[in-house]
């Protein structure tokens, strides 16, 4: 319906304009072309002056009305240490260009009015005016020099890289159609190497798992950063040109495939502190959902955001990510909760190059798991519940020889048996269903005996140990698993 009304209005305006033209043509014939032309010039020049006044007032009024929504004005002061420098540079530039804008618009429309075609008027000819030419050359040159020098100073300050001696955290953002892969360093504080040739379904950014620094890196779903600490962001892209844009922090840098870039900034306001700034402005004390008057207010649901400021394809809009700025203590707690991407998605699978090694983090976790299972078995009421699974003892295929990585689980068992001096145990050996049952039974007995031999070599009395092979008769999982 709205489209129909607009279309009919345009048709009516066109018809009226045509009719006015016909009337003007008839009037010209009656009163003469020259008189009619002068009246038209006078009327059109007056319209230009009216348009200038309305246009300039509209620019000023709209700027004042919407200032609380614009970066650098109202509540939207910068949330980073360097942002104030850029905001001041922008405001100085706006001041001088605003003066030029208003003067040129006034002169443009005033000249159109003053020098409209009139009967008997005659143009004045002069070749040049040296003083005027000096003014319009020197004054803009001085202003531009000041803006360029201050801009270069701001650029050199904002874009300075960090030295190894400085205290900072480094994260990585890799743009793709249509999202961001975010990577943080783990406890070692270092990001590992990556290579685009290693990208696969289980390795979305091509991390080199041979590089030990990669093993504790994690991939969060949002950017979380501590207030008051320098952050260096590695920025790159996998496919097309993207742009890493944090508007509230005045951070903006292209993400270019094959050419890593970076940006350094220091957040100086937490998300909650910024919300409190918005709270003081009526524009942000309205329901976040206009259709639901009971919804939370705008300031309550505000979040910093990461956006792509480059038109990278049809799904460009979906590249938004939430950014949270928190106190350092909250950041440290959050960081400790994040699981390593390697241990959560690669460890023990086909892409894992470290199947013959157990890492420090795993040793501690496995010991905690063993201790919990031991406590459960010791306090169990039924024989079935008294079974203590040794989950991390492995053998070479088809052999009773213990794999080197089994020693950590076996050492946990040695420690437990020494602590429980009177405890006697049965060591049960198992196999899968590959081969015939008799061979499997024999192999399982040999495997149980190899565990007993390890325990006795560590000082556990053989009289406390009994071994039994179960072959493939009591599988702990289906035979389809590894």
Secondary structure, 3 states (H helix, E strand, C coil): CHHHHHHHHHHHHHHHHHHHHHHHHHHHHHHCHHHHHHHHHHHHHHHHHHHHHHHHHHHHHHHHHCHHHCCCCCCCCCCECCHHHHHHHHHHHHHHHHHHHHHHHHHHHHHHHHCCCCCCCCCCCCCCCHHHHHHHHHHHHHHHHHHHHHHHHHHHHHCCCCCCCCCEEEEEEEEECCEEEEEECCCCCCCCCECHHHCECCECCCECCCCHHHCCCECCCCEEEECCCEEEEEEEECCCCEEEEEHHHCEEEEEEECECEEEEEEECCCHHHHHHHHHCCHHHCCECCCCCCCCCEHHHHCCEEEEECCCCCCCHHHHCEEEEEECHHHHHHHHHHCCCHHHHHCCCCCCCCCCCCCCHHHHHHHHHHHHHHHHHHHCCCCCHHHCCCCCCCCECCCCCCECHHHHHHHHHHHHHHHHCCCCCEEEEECCCCCCCHHHHHHHHHHHHHHHHHHHHHCCCCHHHEEEEECCCCCCCCCCCCC
